[in-house]
Amino acid sequence: MKILIADDDPGIIDVMKIVLEDEGFQVITTMNGGDILGLCSEKPDIIFLDIWMSGSDGNIVCRQLKKDKELAHIPVIMFSANGNMRKIANDCGADGFLAKPFELDELLDLIQRYTS
């Protein structure tokens, strides 16, 4: 299973990548929101998308993903420390959300829920 992580915090990317690769997942990462649509050519099974990142706003990227007929089926999980996380995720069409900071069990539970 392939997971795309898009976040502008290298610490979060590193931790998620290590944990998920340890769990047997193939992980694709980017710190630039402008790269996300192009990275979808690698056919991720789920996308973790930060709301605020360099290159593009995660809300806009999520809307673009959900409007694209070839990509709309990929679950998009928005994640952020923003207090309005639930509303933001709902408004842009995300499949779910994960509030930062999060427990690794929460991360793995979300992957299981949206890819089973």
Jmol script that loads the backbone (N, CA, C; Angstrom):
load data "model"
ATOM      1  N   MET A   1       0.840  -1.173   0.000  1.00  0.00           N
ATOM      2  CA  MET A   1       0.000   0.000   0.000  1.00  0.00           C
ATOM      3  C   MET A   1       0.888   1.240   0.000  1.00  0.00           C
ATOM      4  N   LYS A   2       0.473   2.248  -0.757  1.00  0.00           N
ATOM      5  CA  LYS A   2       1.246   3.473  -0.944  1.00  0.00           C
ATOM      6  C   LYS A   2       0.547   4.650  -0.263  1.00  0.00           C
ATOM      7  N   ILE A   3       1.310   5.413   0.509  1.00  0.00           N
ATOM      8  CA  ILE A   3       0.778   6.565   1.230  1.00  0.00           C
ATOM      9  C   ILE A   3       1.552   7.814   0.822  1.00  0.00           C
ATOM     10  N   LEU A   4       0.801   8.870   0.472  1.00  0.00           N
ATOM     11  CA  LEU A   4       1.400  10.162   0.144  1.00  0.00           C
ATOM     12  C   LEU A   4       1.212  11.090   1.337  1.00  0.00           C
ATOM     13  N   ILE A   5       2.316  11.655   1.813  1.00  0.00           N
ATOM     14  CA  ILE A   5       2.280  12.609   2.927  1.00  0.00           C
ATOM     15  C   ILE A   5       2.765  13.952   2.412  1.00  0.00           C
ATOM     16  N   ALA A   6       1.933  14.983   2.596  1.00  0.00           N
ATOM     17  CA  ALA A   6       2.286  16.338   2.171  1.00  0.00           C
ATOM     18  C   ALA A   6       2.207  17.257   3.384  1.00  0.00           C
ATOM     19  N   ASP A   7       3.361  17.723   3.827  1.00  0.00           N
ATOM     20  CA  ASP A   7       3.433  18.601   4.998  1.00  0.00           C
ATOM     21  C   ASP A   7       4.698  19.441   4.869  1.00  0.00           C
ATOM     22  N   ASP A   8       4.656  20.677   5.359  1.00  0.00           N
ATOM     23  CA  ASP A   8       5.847  21.521   5.265  1.00  0.00           C
ATOM     24  C   ASP A   8       6.739  21.425   6.498  1.00  0.00           C
ATOM     25  N   ASP A   9       6.416  20.509   7.412  1.00  0.00           N
ATOM     26  CA  ASP A   9       7.237  20.293   8.602  1.00  0.00           C
ATOM     27  C   ASP A   9       8.064  19.024   8.403  1.00  0.00           C
ATOM     28  N   PRO A  10       9.389  19.166   8.199  1.00  0.00           N
ATOM     29  CA  PRO A  10      10.214  17.984   7.940  1.00  0.00           C
ATOM     30  C   PRO A  10      10.212  16.985   9.094  1.00  0.00           C
ATOM     31  N   GLY A  11      10.033  17.472  10.332  1.00  0.00           N
ATOM     32  CA  GLY A  11       9.975  16.568  11.477  1.00  0.00           C
ATOM     33  C   GLY A  11       8.787  15.634  11.413  1.00  0.00           C
ATOM     34  N   ILE A  12       7.631  16.173  11.059  1.00  0.00           N
ATOM     35  CA  ILE A  12       6.421  15.347  10.942  1.00  0.00           C
ATOM     36  C   ILE A  12       6.573  14.352   9.796  1.00  0.00           C
ATOM     37  N   ILE A  13       7.087  14.818   8.671  1.00  0.00           N
ATOM     38  CA  ILE A  13       7.293  13.917   7.533  1.00  0.00           C
ATOM     39  C   ILE A  13       8.230  12.777   7.920  1.00  0.00           C
ATOM     40  N   ASP A  14       9.346  13.100   8.580  1.00  0.00           N
ATOM     41  CA  ASP A  14      10.313  12.068   8.963  1.00  0.00           C
ATOM     42  C   ASP A  14       9.698  11.028   9.890  1.00  0.00           C
ATOM     43  N   VAL A  15       8.987  11.489  10.919  1.00  0.00           N
ATOM     44  CA  VAL A  15       8.387  10.550  11.874  1.00  0.00           C
ATOM     45  C   VAL A  15       7.340   9.673  11.189  1.00  0.00           C
ATOM     46  N   MET A  16       6.456  10.296  10.409  1.00  0.00           N
ATOM     47  CA  MET A  16       5.411   9.514   9.735  1.00  0.00           C
ATOM     48  C   MET A  16       6.037   8.497   8.775  1.00  0.00           C
ATOM     49  N   LYS A  17       7.047   8.924   8.036  1.00  0.00           N
ATOM     50  CA  LYS A  17       7.695   8.034   7.068  1.00  0.00           C
ATOM     51  C   LYS A  17       8.332   6.830   7.773  1.00  0.00           C
ATOM     52  N   ILE A  18       9.057   7.085   8.852  1.00  0.00           N
ATOM     53  CA  ILE A  18       9.702   5.994   9.593  1.00  0.00           C
ATOM     54  C   ILE A  18       8.668   5.017  10.128  1.00  0.00           C
ATOM     55  N   VAL A  19       7.636   5.538  10.779  1.00  0.00           N
ATOM     56  CA  VAL A  19       6.608   4.678  11.376  1.00  0.00           C
ATOM     57  C   VAL A  19       5.879   3.874  10.310  1.00  0.00           C
ATOM     58  N   LEU A  20       5.477   4.544   9.244  1.00  0.00           N
ATOM     59  CA  LEU A  20       4.683   3.863   8.216  1.00  0.00           C
ATOM     60  C   LEU A  20       5.511   2.853   7.426  1.00  0.00           C
ATOM     61  N   GLU A  21       6.754   3.169   7.150  1.00  0.00           N
ATOM     62  CA  GLU A  21       7.609   2.188   6.467  1.00  0.00           C
ATOM     63  C   GLU A  21       7.856   0.980   7.372  1.00  0.00           C
ATOM     64  N   ASP A  22       7.969   1.231   8.666  1.00  0.00           N
ATOM     65  CA  ASP A  22       8.107   0.138   9.634  1.00  0.00           C
ATOM     66  C   ASP A  22       6.884  -0.786   9.618  1.00  0.00           C
ATOM     67  N   GLU A  23       5.731  -0.195   9.313  1.00  0.00           N
ATOM     68  CA  GLU A  23       4.478  -0.958   9.243  1.00  0.00           C
ATOM     69  C   GLU A  23       4.303  -1.638   7.885  1.00  0.00           C
ATOM     70  N   GLY A  24       5.260  -1.435   6.976  1.00  0.00           N
ATOM     71  CA  GLY A  24       5.215  -2.105   5.684  1.00  0.00           C
ATOM     72  C   GLY A  24       4.630  -1.294   4.541  1.00  0.00           C
ATOM     73  N   PHE A  25       4.349  -0.019   4.780  1.00  0.00           N
ATOM     74  CA  PHE A  25       3.795   0.838   3.733  1.00  0.00           C
ATOM     75  C   PHE A  25       4.906   1.451   2.893  1.00  0.00           C
ATOM     76  N   GLN A  26       4.588   1.719   1.635  1.00  0.00           N
ATOM     77  CA  GLN A  26       5.476   2.504   0.781  1.00  0.00           C
ATOM     78  C   GLN A  26       5.051   3.960   0.972  1.00  0.00           C
ATOM     79  N   VAL A  27       5.996   4.845   1.236  1.00  0.00           N
ATOM     80  CA  VAL A  27       5.669   6.226   1.571  1.00  0.00           C
ATOM     81  C   VAL A  27       6.296   7.191   0.568  1.00  0.00           C
ATOM     82  N   ILE A  28       5.465   8.102   0.074  1.00  0.00           N
ATOM     83  CA  ILE A  28       5.893   9.180  -0.822  1.00  0.00           C
ATOM     84  C   ILE A  28       5.694  10.463  -0.023  1.00  0.00           C
ATOM     85  N   THR A  29       6.670  11.368  -0.044  1.00  0.00           N
ATOM     86  CA  THR A  29       6.529  12.606   0.721  1.00  0.00           C
ATOM     87  C   THR A  29       6.832  13.826  -0.130  1.00  0.00           C
ATOM     88  N   THR A  30       6.232  14.932   0.285  1.00  0.00           N
ATOM     89  CA  THR A  30       6.560  16.224  -0.307  1.00  0.00           C
ATOM     90  C   THR A  30       6.337  17.306   0.734  1.00  0.00           C
ATOM     91  N   MET A  31       7.144  18.346   0.640  1.00  0.00           N
ATOM     92  CA  MET A  31       6.968  19.515   1.498  1.00  0.00           C
ATOM     93  C   MET A  31       6.393  20.678   0.685  1.00  0.00           C
ATOM     94  N   ASN A  32       6.098  20.437  -0.579  1.00  0.00           N
ATOM     95  CA  ASN A  32       5.594  21.475  -1.475  1.00  0.00           C
ATOM     96  C   ASN A  32       4.212  21.088  -1.980  1.00  0.00           C
ATOM     97  N   GLY A  33       3.212  21.866  -1.599  1.00  0.00           N
ATOM     98  CA  GLY A  33       1.843  21.588  -2.016  1.00  0.00           C
ATOM     99  C   GLY A  33       1.661  21.564  -3.524  1.00  0.00           C
ATOM    100  N   GLY A  34       2.522  22.266  -4.232  1.00  0.00           N
ATOM    101  CA  GLY A  34       2.431  22.302  -5.686  1.00  0.00           C
ATOM    102  C   GLY A  34       2.799  20.988  -6.354  1.00  0.00           C
ATOM    103  N   ASP A  35       3.438  20.089  -5.607  1.00  0.00           N
ATOM    104  CA  ASP A  35       3.866  18.798  -6.168  1.00  0.00           C
ATOM    105  C   ASP A  35       2.806  17.694  -6.050  1.00  0.00           C
ATOM    106  N   ILE A  36       1.793  17.914  -5.256  1.00  0.00           N
ATOM    107  CA  ILE A  36       0.872  16.840  -4.888  1.00  0.00           C
ATOM    108  C   ILE A  36       0.157  16.228  -6.088  1.00  0.00           C
ATOM    109  N   LEU A  37      -0.419  17.042  -6.943  1.00  0.00           N
ATOM    110  CA  LEU A  37      -1.148  16.491  -8.085  1.00  0.00           C
ATOM    111  C   LEU A  37      -0.242  15.644  -8.969  1.00  0.00           C
ATOM    112  N   GLY A  38       0.984  16.095  -9.180  1.00  0.00           N
ATOM    113  CA  GLY A  38       1.936  15.325  -9.977  1.00  0.00           C
ATOM    114  C   GLY A  38       2.308  14.011  -9.316  1.00  0.00           C
ATOM    115  N   LEU A  39       2.449  14.014  -7.989  1.00  0.00           N
ATOM    116  CA  LEU A  39       2.800  12.796  -7.266  1.00  0.00           C
ATOM    117  C   LEU A  39       1.662  11.768  -7.275  1.00  0.00           C
ATOM    118  N   CYS A  40       0.471  12.204  -7.591  1.00  0.00           N
ATOM    119  CA  CYS A  40      -0.653  11.266  -7.669  1.00  0.00           C
ATOM    120  C   CYS A  40      -0.498  10.291  -8.836  1.00  0.00           C
ATOM    121  N   SER A  41       0.416  10.584  -9.754  1.00  0.00           N
ATOM    122  CA  SER A  41       0.698   9.643 -10.840  1.00  0.00           C
ATOM    123  C   SER A  41       1.299   8.350 -10.293  1.00  0.00           C
ATOM    124  N   GLU A  42       1.816   8.401  -9.056  1.00  0.00           N
ATOM    125  CA  GLU A  42       2.362   7.202  -8.413  1.00  0.00           C
ATOM    126  C   GLU A  42       1.272   6.363  -7.744  1.00  0.00           C
ATOM    127  N   LYS A  43       0.031   6.775  -7.913  1.00  0.00           N
ATOM    128  CA  LYS A  43      -1.153   6.057  -7.449  1.00  0.00           C
ATOM    129  C   LYS A  43      -1.154   5.721  -5.954  1.00  0.00           C
ATOM    130  N   PRO A  44      -1.155   6.763  -5.106  1.00  0.00           N
ATOM    131  CA  PRO A  44      -1.229   6.491  -3.668  1.00  0.00           C
ATOM    132  C   PRO A  44      -2.601   5.925  -3.298  1.00  0.00           C
ATOM    133  N   ASP A  45      -2.632   5.130  -2.237  1.00  0.00           N
ATOM    134  CA  ASP A  45      -3.885   4.556  -1.746  1.00  0.00           C
ATOM    135  C   ASP A  45      -4.585   5.492  -0.770  1.00  0.00           C
ATOM    136  N   ILE A  46      -3.828   6.418  -0.191  1.00  0.00           N
ATOM    137  CA  ILE A  46      -4.369   7.412   0.742  1.00  0.00           C
ATOM    138  C   ILE A  46      -3.412   8.597   0.761  1.00  0.00           C
ATOM    139  N   ILE A  47      -3.963   9.794   1.002  1.00  0.00           N
ATOM    140  CA  ILE A  47      -3.164  11.014   1.037  1.00  0.00           C
ATOM    141  C   ILE A  47      -3.388  11.714   2.370  1.00  0.00           C
ATOM    142  N   PHE A  48      -2.282  12.048   3.048  1.00  0.00           N
ATOM    143  CA  PHE A  48      -2.328  12.894   4.238  1.00  0.00           C
ATOM    144  C   PHE A  48      -1.854  14.272   3.808  1.00  0.00           C
ATOM    145  N   LEU A  49      -2.711  15.261   3.981  1.00  0.00           N
ATOM    146  CA  LEU A  49      -2.481  16.590   3.422  1.00  0.00           C
ATOM    147  C   LEU A  49      -2.596  17.654   4.507  1.00  0.00           C
ATOM    148  N   ASP A  50      -1.504  18.365   4.742  1.00  0.00           N
ATOM    149  CA  ASP A  50      -1.515  19.467   5.704  1.00  0.00           C
ATOM    150  C   ASP A  50      -2.329  20.617   5.122  1.00  0.00           C
ATOM    151  N   ILE A  51      -3.027  21.334   5.989  1.00  0.00           N
ATOM    152  CA  ILE A  51      -3.838  22.463   5.522  1.00  0.00           C
ATOM    153  C   ILE A  51      -2.967  23.614   5.042  1.00  0.00           C
ATOM    154  N   TRP A  52      -1.948  23.968   5.820  1.00  0.00           N
ATOM    155  CA  TRP A  52      -1.105  25.111   5.485  1.00  0.00           C
ATOM    156  C   TRP A  52       0.278  24.609   5.102  1.00  0.00           C
ATOM    157  N   MET A  53       0.655  24.791   3.850  1.00  0.00           N
ATOM    158  CA  MET A  53       1.995  24.396   3.430  1.00  0.00           C
ATOM    159  C   MET A  53       2.491  25.267   2.296  1.00  0.00           C
ATOM    160  N   SER A  54       3.785  25.222   2.055  1.00  0.00           N
ATOM    161  CA  SER A  54       4.360  26.045   1.005  1.00  0.00           C
ATOM    162  C   SER A  54       3.967  25.512  -0.366  1.00  0.00           C
ATOM    163  N   GLY A  55       3.848  26.399  -1.320  1.00  0.00           N
ATOM    164  CA  GLY A  55       3.547  25.998  -2.687  1.00  0.00           C
ATOM    165  C   GLY A  55       2.071  25.990  -3.008  1.00  0.00           C
ATOM    166  N   SER A  56       1.237  25.685  -2.027  1.00  0.00           N
ATOM    167  CA  SER A  56      -0.203  25.645  -2.275  1.00  0.00           C
ATOM    168  C   SER A  56      -0.941  25.449  -0.964  1.00  0.00           C
ATOM    169  N   ASP A  57      -2.158  25.931  -0.916  1.00  0.00           N
ATOM    170  CA  ASP A  57      -3.020  25.760   0.238  1.00  0.00           C
ATOM    171  C   ASP A  57      -3.637  24.360   0.176  1.00  0.00           C
ATOM    172  N   GLY A  58      -3.548  23.608   1.269  1.00  0.00           N
ATOM    173  CA  GLY A  58      -4.083  22.246   1.302  1.00  0.00           C
ATOM    174  C   GLY A  58      -5.560  22.175   0.965  1.00  0.00           C
ATOM    175  N   ASN A  59      -6.331  23.212   1.327  1.00  0.00           N
ATOM    176  CA  ASN A  59      -7.761  23.242   0.990  1.00  0.00           C
ATOM    177  C   ASN A  59      -7.962  23.225  -0.522  1.00  0.00           C
ATOM    178  N   ILE A  60      -7.185  24.032  -1.199  1.00  0.00           N
ATOM    179  CA  ILE A  60      -7.298  24.123  -2.665  1.00  0.00           C
ATOM    180  C   ILE A  60      -6.874  22.807  -3.301  1.00  0.00           C
ATOM    181  N   VAL A  61      -5.789  22.236  -2.818  1.00  0.00           N
ATOM    182  CA  VAL A  61      -5.311  20.959  -3.365  1.00  0.00           C
ATOM    183  C   VAL A  61      -6.366  19.873  -3.168  1.00  0.00           C
ATOM    184  N   CYS A  62      -6.966  19.820  -1.985  1.00  0.00           N
ATOM    185  CA  CYS A  62      -7.997  18.815  -1.718  1.00  0.00           C
ATOM    186  C   CYS A  62      -9.166  18.978  -2.682  1.00  0.00           C
ATOM    187  N   ARG A  63      -9.604  20.195  -2.889  1.00  0.00           N
ATOM    188  CA  ARG A  63     -10.713  20.447  -3.826  1.00  0.00           C
ATOM    189  C   ARG A  63     -10.343  19.977  -5.240  1.00  0.00           C
ATOM    190  N   GLN A  64      -9.098  20.249  -5.643  1.00  0.00           N
ATOM    191  CA  GLN A  64      -8.648  19.824  -6.977  1.00  0.00           C
ATOM    192  C   GLN A  64      -8.651  18.305  -7.085  1.00  0.00           C
ATOM    193  N   LEU A  65      -8.176  17.632  -6.047  1.00  0.00           N
ATOM    194  CA  LEU A  65      -8.151  16.167  -6.050  1.00  0.00           C
ATOM    195  C   LEU A  65      -9.556  15.598  -6.161  1.00  0.00           C
ATOM    196  N   LYS A  66     -10.487  16.160  -5.412  1.00  0.00           N
ATOM    197  CA  LYS A  66     -11.845  15.629  -5.376  1.00  0.00           C
ATOM    198  C   LYS A  66     -12.637  15.959  -6.649  1.00  0.00           C
ATOM    199  N   LYS A  67     -12.205  16.964  -7.418  1.00  0.00           N
ATOM    200  CA  LYS A  67     -12.869  17.299  -8.684  1.00  0.00           C
ATOM    201  C   LYS A  67     -12.330  16.473  -9.848  1.00  0.00           C
ATOM    202  N   ASP A  68     -11.152  15.887  -9.692  1.00  0.00           N
ATOM    203  CA  ASP A  68     -10.517  15.105 -10.750  1.00  0.00           C
ATOM    204  C   ASP A  68     -11.083  13.684 -10.739  1.00  0.00           C
ATOM    205  N   LYS A  69     -11.738  13.286 -11.809  1.00  0.00           N
ATOM    206  CA  LYS A  69     -12.403  11.976 -11.877  1.00  0.00           C
ATOM    207  C   LYS A  69     -11.440  10.817 -11.647  1.00  0.00           C
ATOM    208  N   GLU A  70     -10.184  10.977 -12.045  1.00  0.00           N
ATOM    209  CA  GLU A  70      -9.208   9.896 -11.884  1.00  0.00           C
ATOM    210  C   GLU A  70      -8.615   9.837 -10.480  1.00  0.00           C
ATOM    211  N   LEU A  71      -8.772  10.911  -9.699  1.00  0.00           N
ATOM    212  CA  LEU A  71      -8.163  10.968  -8.369  1.00  0.00           C
ATOM    213  C   LEU A  71      -9.176  11.027  -7.226  1.00  0.00           C
ATOM    214  N   ALA A  72     -10.423  11.327  -7.532  1.00  0.00           N
ATOM    215  CA  ALA A  72     -11.441  11.562  -6.501  1.00  0.00           C
ATOM    216  C   ALA A  72     -11.639  10.373  -5.565  1.00  0.00           C
ATOM    217  N   HIS A  73     -11.330   9.160  -6.030  1.00  0.00           N
ATOM    218  CA  HIS A  73     -11.534   7.968  -5.195  1.00  0.00           C
ATOM    219  C   HIS A  73     -10.483   7.815  -4.091  1.00  0.00           C
ATOM    220  N   ILE A  74      -9.371   8.541  -4.190  1.00  0.00           N
ATOM    221  CA  ILE A  74      -8.294   8.418  -3.196  1.00  0.00           C
ATOM    222  C   ILE A  74      -8.714   9.149  -1.920  1.00  0.00           C
ATOM    223  N   PRO A  75      -8.733   8.445  -0.789  1.00  0.00           N
ATOM    224  CA  PRO A  75      -9.085   9.124   0.461  1.00  0.00           C
ATOM    225  C   PRO A  75      -8.063  10.206   0.800  1.00  0.00           C
ATOM    226  N   VAL A  76      -8.563  11.390   1.128  1.00  0.00           N
ATOM    227  CA  VAL A  76      -7.709  12.503   1.533  1.00  0.00           C
ATOM    228  C   VAL A  76      -7.998  12.800   2.999  1.00  0.00           C
ATOM    229  N   ILE A  77      -6.953  12.722   3.818  1.00  0.00           N
ATOM    230  CA  ILE A  77      -7.065  13.033   5.237  1.00  0.00           C
ATOM    231  C   ILE A  77      -6.310  14.336   5.480  1.00  0.00           C
ATOM    232  N   MET A  78      -7.042  15.363   5.859  1.00  0.00           N
ATOM    233  CA  MET A  78      -6.421  16.646   6.171  1.00  0.00           C
ATOM    234  C   MET A  78      -5.868  16.556   7.576  1.00  0.00           C
ATOM    235  N   PHE A  79      -4.696  17.170   7.803  1.00  0.00           N
ATOM    236  CA  PHE A  79      -4.184  17.202   9.160  1.00  0.00           C
ATOM    237  C   PHE A  79      -3.529  18.533   9.459  1.00  0.00           C
ATOM    238  N   SER A  80      -3.749  18.971  10.709  1.00  0.00           N
ATOM    239  CA  SER A  80      -3.286  20.295  11.110  1.00  0.00           C
ATOM    240  C   SER A  80      -3.498  20.473  12.603  1.00  0.00           C
ATOM    241  N   ALA A  81      -2.885  21.521  13.144  1.00  0.00           N
ATOM    242  CA  ALA A  81      -3.125  21.899  14.542  1.00  0.00           C
ATOM    243  C   ALA A  81      -4.228  22.952  14.617  1.00  0.00           C
ATOM    244  N   ASN A  82      -4.807  23.317  13.495  1.00  0.00           N
ATOM    245  CA  ASN A  82      -5.851  24.332  13.428  1.00  0.00           C
ATOM    246  C   ASN A  82      -7.074  23.891  14.235  1.00  0.00           C
ATOM    247  N   GLY A  83      -7.611  24.788  15.044  1.00  0.00           N
ATOM    248  CA  GLY A  83      -8.774  24.473  15.875  1.00  0.00           C
ATOM    249  C   GLY A  83     -10.044  24.215  15.089  1.00  0.00           C
ATOM    250  N   ASN A  84     -10.114  24.678  13.851  1.00  0.00           N
ATOM    251  CA  ASN A  84     -11.302  24.478  13.009  1.00  0.00           C
ATOM    252  C   ASN A  84     -11.127  23.306  12.055  1.00  0.00           C
ATOM    253  N   MET A  85     -10.295  22.360  12.446  1.00  0.00           N
ATOM    254  CA  MET A  85      -9.931  21.233  11.581  1.00  0.00           C
ATOM    255  C   MET A  85     -11.139  20.519  10.964  1.00  0.00           C
ATOM    256  N   ARG A  86     -12.122  20.180  11.758  1.00  0.00           N
ATOM    257  CA  ARG A  86     -13.296  19.435  11.265  1.00  0.00           C
ATOM    258  C   ARG A  86     -14.021  20.233  10.177  1.00  0.00           C
ATOM    259  N   LYS A  87     -14.276  21.504  10.421  1.00  0.00           N
ATOM    260  CA  LYS A  87     -14.981  22.343   9.448  1.00  0.00           C
ATOM    261  C   LYS A  87     -14.177  22.498   8.158  1.00  0.00           C
ATOM    262  N   ILE A  88     -12.890  22.752   8.306  1.00  0.00           N
ATOM    263  CA  ILE A  88     -12.031  22.929   7.131  1.00  0.00           C
ATOM    264  C   ILE A  88     -12.025  21.656   6.283  1.00  0.00           C
ATOM    265  N   ALA A  89     -11.874  20.510   6.927  1.00  0.00           N
ATOM    266  CA  ALA A  89     -11.854  19.231   6.201  1.00  0.00           C
ATOM    267  C   ALA A  89     -13.183  18.990   5.496  1.00  0.00           C
ATOM    268  N   ASN A  90     -14.281  19.266   6.175  1.00  0.00           N
ATOM    269  CA  ASN A  90     -15.601  19.089   5.551  1.00  0.00           C
ATOM    270  C   ASN A  90     -15.802  20.033   4.377  1.00  0.00           C
ATOM    271  N   ASP A  91     -15.420  21.286   4.556  1.00  0.00           N
ATOM    272  CA  ASP A  91     -15.630  22.300   3.513  1.00  0.00           C
ATOM    273  C   ASP A  91     -14.871  22.004   2.222  1.00  0.00           C
ATOM    274  N   CYS A  92     -13.697  21.401   2.329  1.00  0.00           N
ATOM    275  CA  CYS A  92     -12.915  21.168   1.108  1.00  0.00           C
ATOM    276  C   CYS A  92     -13.146  19.768   0.525  1.00  0.00           C
ATOM    277  N   GLY A  93     -14.002  18.970   1.167  1.00  0.00           N
ATOM    278  CA  GLY A  93     -14.330  17.657   0.612  1.00  0.00           C
ATOM    279  C   GLY A  93     -13.421  16.529   1.047  1.00  0.00           C
ATOM    280  N   ALA A  94     -12.611  16.766   2.086  1.00  0.00           N
ATOM    281  CA  ALA A  94     -11.715  15.709   2.574  1.00  0.00           C
ATOM    282  C   ALA A  94     -12.536  14.546   3.130  1.00  0.00           C
ATOM    283  N   ASP A  95     -11.937  13.376   3.098  1.00  0.00           N
ATOM    284  CA  ASP A  95     -12.613  12.190   3.613  1.00  0.00           C
ATOM    285  C   ASP A  95     -12.531  12.112   5.132  1.00  0.00           C
ATOM    286  N   GLY A  96     -11.503  12.723   5.706  1.00  0.00           N
ATOM    287  CA  GLY A  96     -11.328  12.689   7.147  1.00  0.00           C
ATOM    288  C   GLY A  96     -10.307  13.712   7.571  1.00  0.00           C
ATOM    289  N   PHE A  97     -10.027  13.727   8.881  1.00  0.00           N
ATOM    290  CA  PHE A  97      -9.051  14.673   9.398  1.00  0.00           C
ATOM    291  C   PHE A  97      -8.333  14.069  10.591  1.00  0.00           C
ATOM    292  N   LEU A  98      -7.167  14.625  10.851  1.00  0.00           N
ATOM    293  CA  LEU A  98      -6.332  14.190  11.957  1.00  0.00           C
ATOM    294  C   LEU A  98      -5.746  15.445  12.590  1.00  0.00           C
ATOM    295  N   ALA A  99      -6.069  15.672  13.857  1.00  0.00           N
ATOM    296  CA  ALA A  99      -5.590  16.864  14.543  1.00  0.00           C
ATOM    297  C   ALA A  99      -4.166  16.646  15.057  1.00  0.00           C
ATOM    298  N   LYS A 100      -3.300  17.632  14.816  1.00  0.00           N
ATOM    299  CA  LYS A 100      -1.936  17.599  15.342  1.00  0.00           C
ATOM    300  C   LYS A 100      -1.945  18.225  16.729  1.00  0.00           C
ATOM    301  N   PRO A 101      -1.186  17.729  17.663  1.00  0.00           N
ATOM    302  CA  PRO A 101      -0.374  16.516  17.561  1.00  0.00           C
ATOM    303  C   PRO A 101      -1.276  15.281  17.646  1.00  0.00           C
ATOM    304  N   PHE A 102      -0.831  14.204  17.056  1.00  0.00           N
ATOM    305  CA  PHE A 102      -1.640  12.988  17.056  1.00  0.00           C
ATOM    306  C   PHE A 102      -0.818  11.811  17.559  1.00  0.00           C
ATOM    307  N   GLU A 103      -1.530  10.800  18.005  1.00  0.00           N
ATOM    308  CA  GLU A 103      -0.903   9.562  18.445  1.00  0.00           C
ATOM    309  C   GLU A 103      -0.711   8.665  17.224  1.00  0.00           C
ATOM    310  N   LEU A 104       0.319   7.861  17.220  1.00  0.00           N
ATOM    311  CA  LEU A 104       0.574   6.983  16.080  1.00  0.00           C
ATOM    312  C   LEU A 104      -0.557   5.979  15.882  1.00  0.00           C
ATOM    313  N   ASP A 105      -1.196   5.560  16.976  1.00  0.00           N
ATOM    314  CA  ASP A 105      -2.341   4.649  16.855  1.00  0.00           C
ATOM    315  C   ASP A 105      -3.477   5.301  16.074  1.00  0.00           C
ATOM    316  N   GLU A 106      -3.688   6.609  16.282  1.00  0.00           N
ATOM    317  CA  GLU A 106      -4.727   7.332  15.540  1.00  0.00           C
ATOM    318  C   GLU A 106      -4.421   7.309  14.044  1.00  0.00           C
ATOM    319  N   LEU A 107      -3.163   7.540  13.716  1.00  0.00           N
ATOM    320  CA  LEU A 107      -2.723   7.538  12.318  1.00  0.00           C
ATOM    321  C   LEU A 107      -2.986   6.174  11.681  1.00  0.00           C
ATOM    322  N   LEU A 108      -2.566   5.119  12.346  1.00  0.00           N
ATOM    323  CA  LEU A 108      -2.732   3.774  11.804  1.00  0.00           C
ATOM    324  C   LEU A 108      -4.208   3.382  11.722  1.00  0.00           C
ATOM    325  N   ASP A 109      -5.012   3.806  12.696  1.00  0.00           N
ATOM    326  CA  ASP A 109      -6.451   3.530  12.660  1.00  0.00           C
ATOM    327  C   ASP A 109      -7.113   4.191  11.450  1.00  0.00           C
ATOM    328  N   LEU A 110      -6.713   5.445  11.163  1.00  0.00           N
ATOM    329  CA  LEU A 110      -7.271   6.146   9.998  1.00  0.00           C
ATOM    330  C   LEU A 110      -6.909   5.435   8.698  1.00  0.00           C
ATOM    331  N   ILE A 111      -5.672   5.001   8.596  1.00  0.00           N
ATOM    332  CA  ILE A 111      -5.243   4.293   7.383  1.00  0.00           C
ATOM    333  C   ILE A 111      -6.084   3.038   7.210  1.00  0.00           C
ATOM    334  N   GLN A 112      -6.256   2.293   8.291  1.00  0.00           N
ATOM    335  CA  GLN A 112      -7.059   1.074   8.240  1.00  0.00           C
ATOM    336  C   GLN A 112      -8.496   1.375   7.838  1.00  0.00           C
ATOM    337  N   ARG A 113      -9.081   2.404   8.440  1.00  0.00           N
ATOM    338  CA  ARG A 113     -10.482   2.752   8.185  1.00  0.00           C
ATOM    339  C   ARG A 113     -10.723   3.149   6.728  1.00  0.00           C
ATOM    340  N   TYR A 114      -9.814   3.920   6.153  1.00  0.00           N
ATOM    341  CA  TYR A 114     -10.045   4.443   4.809  1.00  0.00           C
ATOM    342  C   TYR A 114      -9.471   3.593   3.675  1.00  0.00           C
ATOM    343  N   THR A 115      -8.772   2.532   4.004  1.00  0.00           N
ATOM    344  CA  THR A 115      -8.209   1.699   2.934  1.00  0.00           C
ATOM    345  C   THR A 115      -8.697   0.255   2.990  1.00  0.00           C
ATOM    346  N   SER A 116      -9.592  -0.062   3.901  1.00  0.00           N
ATOM    347  CA  SER A 116     -10.090  -1.442   4.002  1.00  0.00           C
ATOM    348  C   SER A 116     -11.308  -1.654   3.137  1.00  0.00           C
TER     349      SER A 116
END
end "model"
wireframe off; spacefill off
backbone 0.3
color backbone group
